[in-house]
Amino acid sequence: MIAFKFEKLKVWQKALDLADEIDKMTKTFPKEEIYVLTSQVKRAADSISMNIAEGSTGQSNPEFCRFLRYSLRSDIEVVNCLHLAIRRGYITEEIFQKHYQSCEEILIMISALIKSLN
């Protein structure tokens, strides 16, 4: 049973999957990063789906687009955090590419949704 409009959105589901994957990834980061990069990338990843959900229900199309743009920014922030993580040696190239690709797919999906609402 789906009670909320956003739960039907594939982009929201994909964003949830990314947030789970980022959470798993950060468990391997050094302890000194817990309040820095670990916290930042987890909050950014969580923010993608949260903004999609918040903007989707009971909002006008322009208002929903505003929240979708926040999601885009959070997605891009995750990409930047991935670059930091690989430069610092916390993740492998394979993990970087996997999450980078997910972020790219989410970016494309959010952009298409914005375009469809305008």
Phi, psi and omega in degrees: 000126179251118185262338185240142183305317185295334182295340178276345185283122179299326180294324177294316179298318179295322178294322176297317178300316179299315180301319177296317180294320178295320178301314178298317181301317185290345178294344179265354181290153177298151182301328182292348178267358187303324181259007182241258186296319179303309180297317184297311184290325178293317179295319179296315180296317178296325183296332181300304182290325181297318180289325175298313180297311183299320184281341189279333190259120175070023182246155172287164178301315178299323179291318177299317178300323178299315179291325177296325177293325174298319178299318177301314180299319179293322177299315179294325177297320176300317179301316179298319178297324176298319177298318178297316183297319180288322178297327181272359177080020182274337180226159178274167176300322180297314178295317177305309183297320180300310182285326177299315179297318177299317179297320179296318178297317179296318178301314179297317181293317179295317180299319179294321179294317176301313181299321181290336181273344181272000000 
